[in-house]
Amino acid sequence: MRKKNELNRNNENEQPLEQLDFFQIVDHFFRSEPLKQFMNEFDSMFEGAFPHKAIHVNTFETDNKCVIDLKIPPVKKEQIKLELYDQYLTISITNREEIKEYNEHASTFRNYTSLDSLSKTILLPYPVKEHEIKTTYKNGSLLVTIPKKTKQILIEDDTK
């Protein structure tokens, strides 16, 4: 059995628990074994269908259009849904996986269903009509193109 001092310290460089603040104690608790191992296993259960946990957005402009380049997980085109509301464009990706297994020897049936989804809402520079948006999907990249509606205003020089 360990002594009390050994329980309060993991190594010589750490402070005793009595000298730590609340957040340091909570951090110490979640970093200790076996809870750390449990949390790592728990996190790994949620990794799977979407190895990329985010939709990365890159925007740029040309002379006559604004382009939004979305890097998304490699999914089928049917799994992607775009919604437009005024100045907001929302991309949603849904992945549903269903596995059914029947073992005749053991007379068992197993049904496993998982549903994963990602979404991101992007503020467009100005309100756009649905028919003005053009999209292209290729190799995990969704390009959304909208026509530019802004006009450059020239500033006159007032030094006379």
Summary of the structure (lengths in Angstrom):
residues: 160
radius of gyration: 26.7
end to end distance: 91.5
largest distance: 97.0
contacts: 321
relative contact order: 0.15
helix: 22%
strand: 39%
